Amino acid sequence: MDRFEQRLVSPWWRGVLAVAAGALPVFAFPAPSLWWFAYAALVPWILLIRSAPTAKRAAYDGWLGGLGFMLAVHHWLLPSLHVFTLVIAALLGALWAPWGWLVRRFLGGLPSPGQVMASLVVLPSGWLMVELVRSWQGLGGPWGLLGSSQWQVEPALRLASVGGVWLLSFLVVAVNVAVAVLVAVRRARIPAVAGLVATAAATSAAWAWSPRPDVDGRVRIAVVQPGVIDGADSIDERFAREEALTRTLAGQDPDLIVWGESSVGFDLTGRPDLANRIAALSRLTGADVLVNVDARRSDRPGIYKSSVLVGPQGPTGDRYDKMRLVPFGEYIPARGVLGWATSVGKAAGEDRRQGTEQVVMNVGHGLRIGPMVCFESAFPDMSRHLAQDGAEVLLAQSSTSSFQRSWAPEQHASLAALRAAETGRSMVHATLTGVSAVYGPGGERVGSWLGTDASTTMVYDVPLAGGVTPYVRFGDWPVHAALLILAALGAVEGIRAVRPRRTVPPPRVPPARTVRESPARPGR
């Protein structure tokens, strides 16, 4: 037994390897953005799990690998949540324990060709269930879905219009399973190659069949990014800089001006002077201004984050209150139990209030927009519902100023490409401190990004597209298909568990014969 095999036998070393293997996919996401690495990043983790001596150890390897994955894709939270980041990663990592059991069940030992073929659909389905569960807002939302690593790959974006980011995750995991089999299971290489060929064929068919966005016009949307402003007077100073930057848009004929998340720190009803100053900017530029108010409302109790549209005469009445709040950042789940998180990090001192419904706003020039706030752009269902409700352009107002020197701003900006491709609607991602970005209805980049070091404005010619993508029409069908696959697996496993095992009778031995060809008679 060589030294590496000895370490695989050691539970401690095996755990360390599982955490490291689970963390590898992070390099497929921004800022490294090694999108191609996603198709092999799970292979070391899969190979480790399949070598587990028991099903229980495979579940442990799945859990520890999940811990490594969640910690890697959320590492930028460490300065804010400190040790609580590790606690969250450990709890959510447990979601991968059943997936680890499935890996060993289908790929452990010397799997048959049938087991390999089944693994190509069962293991991606199991992975999708993990992503579905952890996508619940109370568990942190769908940040770091494996399919979102493909945000800059044109064929993948076309597939997103068919089955959303879920279809991309399914296919990426399927390719990883096939590669792992090619590496480790010589006798099953033919099924693995067949799976890769089938994946390529399905991808090509979707590429040829899926409708392309039909661009039928353009609008000019301006993004105002004030940059980092700290200090005791940061709220007033930020507003003054946003005001000054917006004045520079006079004469550039924008159809809409967008400020970032928390761009206004006071309720406009209680501060009519601020509302009047924004209305004056609207008259000066000839465009409505979409601001984001992060303040205690004067007409109801509590603090809200709200997208508010302001026209030449003041607030138009269009308002969207953020529905999906960031756990610990904007509220603390079960504050009575977990309130101690405020003492070890920058958790919310007071819970924000949730909105109740999404809103499509009519802005000047007949444009219909669908606003979202911050990490709501990570939720595929929210942008899909806005497209169904008639939004022509999707907007996300965001602020990642707490994570400026991390990978978070670029990761957040990349999500807008997927939401655009899924819905066939252009999307504007406007931030306070970068990265701000705009994507066309196919997920392609429009213009240049505004980086984290920029304090400026940019006017984008944003394409408008009609039609309905398959994803908008049929919704999360890859998730439903994965549920059916796992339900079928459960039924088969259940039948096997309750079916009585057939006893194989011993082979009949012909009686011995004497030299006279008569049967021997034992005992005589």
PERADA-V733142 format. One record per pair of residues at least 24 apart in sequence whose ideal C-beta (glycine too) atoms are under 8 Angstrom apart, sorted by the first residue. I is the first residue (numbers start at 1). J is the second residue. Records with the same first field share a line. If there is no record, write none. Layout:
I=J ; J
This chain:
8=48 ; 51
11=57
14=48 ; 57 ; 61
15=60 ; 61 ; 64
17=48
18=45 ; 48 ; 49 ; 60 ; 61 ; 62 ; 64 ; 65 ; 68
19=64 ; 65 ; 67 ; 68 ; 71
20=68
21=45 ; 48 ; 65 ; 68
22=64 ; 65 ; 66 ; 67 ; 68 ; 69 ; 72 ; 93 ; 96
23=68 ; 69 ; 71 ; 72
25=69 ; 72 ; 73 ; 146 ; 149
26=69 ; 72 ; 73 ; 75 ; 144
28=146 ; 149
29=73 ; 144 ; 148 ; 149 ; 407 ; 411 ; 414
30=407 ; 410 ; 411 ; 413 ; 414
31=407 ; 410 ; 411
32=407
33=152 ; 410 ; 414
35=149 ; 150 ; 151 ; 152 ; 153 ; 156
38=146 ; 149 ; 150 ; 172
39=172 ; 175 ; 176 ; 179
40=176 ; 179
41=176
42=173 ; 176 ; 177 ; 180
43=176 ; 179 ; 180 ; 183
46=103 ; 107 ; 123 ; 176 ; 177 ; 180
47=180 ; 183 ; 184
49=100 ; 103 ; 104 ; 107
50=103 ; 104 ; 107 ; 108 ; 180 ; 184
51=108
52=100 ; 104 ; 108
55=101 ; 104 ; 105
58=100 ; 101 ; 103 ; 104 ; 108
59=97 ; 98 ; 100 ; 101
60=97 ; 100
61=100
62=96 ; 97 ; 98 ; 99 ; 100 ; 101 ; 103
63=93 ; 94 ; 96 ; 97 ; 100
64=93
65=93 ; 96 ; 100
66=92 ; 93 ; 94 ; 95 ; 96 ; 97 ; 99 ; 130
67=93
68=93
69=93 ; 96 ; 144
70=144
73=143 ; 144
74=140 ; 143 ; 144
75=406 ; 407
76=403 ; 406 ; 407 ; 408
77=403
79=402 ; 403
80=329 ; 345 ; 346 ; 347 ; 402 ; 403
81=328 ; 341 ; 344 ; 345 ; 346 ; 347
82=344 ; 345
83=344
84=328 ; 341 ; 344 ; 345 ; 347
88=140
92=134 ; 139 ; 140
95=130 ; 133 ; 134
96=130
98=126
99=123 ; 126 ; 127 ; 130
102=126
107=177 ; 180 ; 181 ; 184 ; 185
110=185 ; 187
111=181 ; 185 ; 188
112=188
113=187 ; 188 ; 190 ; 191
115=188
116=181 ; 185 ; 188 ; 191 ; 192 ; 195
117=191 ; 194 ; 195
119=177 ; 181
120=174 ; 177 ; 178 ; 191 ; 192 ; 195
121=174 ; 485
122=485 ; 486 ; 489
123=173 ; 174 ; 177
124=169 ; 170 ; 171 ; 173 ; 174 ; 177 ; 482
125=170 ; 481 ; 482 ; 483 ; 485 ; 486
126=482 ; 486
127=169 ; 170 ; 173
128=166 ; 169 ; 170 ; 173 ; 478 ; 479 ; 482
129=482 ; 483 ; 486
131=166 ; 169
132=479
135=379
137=324 ; 325 ; 327 ; 379
138=327 ; 333
139=327
140=327
141=324 ; 326 ; 375 ; 378 ; 379
142=378 ; 379 ; 380
143=375 ; 378 ; 411
144=411
145=169
146=172 ; 173
147=171 ; 172 ; 418
148=414 ; 415 ; 418
151=414 ; 415 ; 417 ; 418 ; 443
152=414 ; 417
154=442 ; 443 ; 444
155=203 ; 207
157=417 ; 418 ; 421 ; 442 ; 443 ; 444
158=206 ; 207 ; 210 ; 421 ; 442
159=203 ; 206 ; 207 ; 210
160=418 ; 421 ; 422 ; 443 ; 471
161=210 ; 211 ; 421 ; 422 ; 424 ; 442 ; 469 ; 470 ; 471
162=206 ; 210 ; 469 ; 470 ; 471
163=470 ; 471 ; 477 ; 478
164=380 ; 384 ; 418 ; 422 ; 471 ; 476 ; 478
165=380 ; 418 ; 422
166=380 ; 476 ; 478 ; 479 ; 482
167=478
170=478 ; 482
171=199 ; 202 ; 203
174=199
175=199
210=469 ; 470
211=467 ; 469 ; 470
212=442
213=424 ; 440 ; 441 ; 442 ; 463 ; 465 ; 467
214=465 ; 466 ; 467
215=440 ; 441 ; 463 ; 464 ; 465
216=464 ; 465 ; 466
217=463 ; 464
218=461 ; 462 ; 463 ; 464
219=255 ; 256 ; 365 ; 367 ; 393 ; 461 ; 462 ; 464
220=252 ; 253 ; 254 ; 255 ; 256 ; 459 ; 460 ; 461 ; 462
221=254 ; 255 ; 256 ; 257 ; 258 ; 393 ; 428 ; 438 ; 459 ; 460 ; 462
222=249 ; 252 ; 254 ; 256 ; 257 ; 258 ; 285 ; 287 ; 457 ; 458 ; 459 ; 460
223=258 ; 428 ; 430 ; 436 ; 438 ; 450 ; 457 ; 458 ; 460
224=249 ; 257 ; 258 ; 259 ; 260 ; 263 ; 430 ; 457
225=260 ; 430 ; 431 ; 432 ; 433 ; 434 ; 436 ; 450 ; 454 ; 455 ; 456 ; 457 ; 458
226=260 ; 263 ; 432 ; 433 ; 455
227=432 ; 433 ; 434 ; 453 ; 454 ; 455
228=401 ; 404 ; 433 ; 452
235=265 ; 266
236=265
238=263 ; 265 ; 432
239=263 ; 264 ; 265 ; 274
241=455
243=277 ; 278 ; 281
245=455 ; 456 ; 457
246=281 ; 285 ; 289 ; 457
247=281 ; 284 ; 285
248=457
249=285 ; 287 ; 457 ; 459
250=284 ; 285
252=285 ; 459
253=286
254=285 ; 286 ; 287 ; 459
255=287 ; 363 ; 364 ; 365 ; 367
256=287 ; 288 ; 289 ; 290 ; 363 ; 364 ; 365 ; 367 ; 369
257=281 ; 282 ; 285 ; 287 ; 288 ; 289 ; 290
258=289 ; 290 ; 395 ; 397 ; 428 ; 430
259=289 ; 290 ; 291 ; 292 ; 397 ; 430
260=292 ; 397 ; 398 ; 399 ; 430 ; 431 ; 432 ; 433 ; 436
261=292 ; 294 ; 305 ; 373 ; 374 ; 397 ; 398 ; 399 ; 431 ; 432
262=292 ; 294 ; 305 ; 399 ; 432
263=291 ; 292 ; 397 ; 432
264=291 ; 292 ; 293 ; 294 ; 295 ; 308
265=293 ; 294 ; 295
266=293 ; 295
267=293 ; 295 ; 296 ; 297 ; 298
268=293 ; 308 ; 310 ; 315
269=297 ; 298 ; 299 ; 315
270=298
275=310 ; 314 ; 315
276=314
278=310 ; 314
279=310 ; 311 ; 312 ; 313 ; 314
282=310 ; 311 ; 312
283=312
287=364
288=316 ; 363 ; 364
290=361 ; 363 ; 369 ; 371 ; 395 ; 397
292=373 ; 397
301=353
302=351 ; 352 ; 353
303=350 ; 352 ; 353
304=352 ; 353 ; 355
305=330 ; 352 ; 373 ; 374
306=355
307=359 ; 361 ; 371 ; 373 ; 395 ; 397
309=361 ; 363
311=364
316=361
318=359 ; 361 ; 362 ; 363
319=359
320=355 ; 358 ; 359 ; 361 ; 371 ; 373
321=353 ; 354 ; 355 ; 356
322=352 ; 354 ; 355 ; 373 ; 374 ; 376
323=354 ; 355 ; 356 ; 357 ; 358 ; 376 ; 382
324=354 ; 375 ; 376 ; 379 ; 382
325=351 ; 352 ; 354
326=374 ; 375
346=402
358=382 ; 385 ; 386 ; 389
360=386 ; 389 ; 390 ; 391
367=392 ; 393
368=392 ; 393
369=393 ; 394 ; 395
370=394 ; 395 ; 425
371=395 ; 396 ; 397
372=396 ; 397
373=397 ; 398
374=398 ; 399
375=412
377=412 ; 415 ; 416 ; 419 ; 427 ; 429
378=412 ; 415
380=418 ; 419 ; 422 ; 471 ; 476
381=475 ; 476
383=419 ; 422 ; 423 ; 425 ; 427
384=422 ; 423 ; 471 ; 472 ; 475
386=423 ; 425
387=423 ; 424 ; 425 ; 468 ; 469 ; 472
388=472
391=425
392=425 ; 464
393=425 ; 426 ; 427 ; 428 ; 462 ; 464
394=419 ; 420 ; 423 ; 425 ; 426 ; 427 ; 428
395=427 ; 428 ; 430
396=427 ; 428 ; 429 ; 430
397=430 ; 431
398=429 ; 430 ; 431 ; 432
399=431 ; 432 ; 433
400=431 ; 433 ; 434 ; 435
401=432 ; 433
404=433 ; 434 ; 452
405=452
409=433 ; 434 ; 435 ; 452
410=435
413=437 ; 449
417=443 ; 444 ; 445
418=443
422=469 ; 471 ; 472
423=469 ; 471 ; 472
424=465 ; 467 ; 468 ; 469 ; 472
425=465
426=462 ; 463 ; 464 ; 465
428=460 ; 462
438=462
440=465
441=465
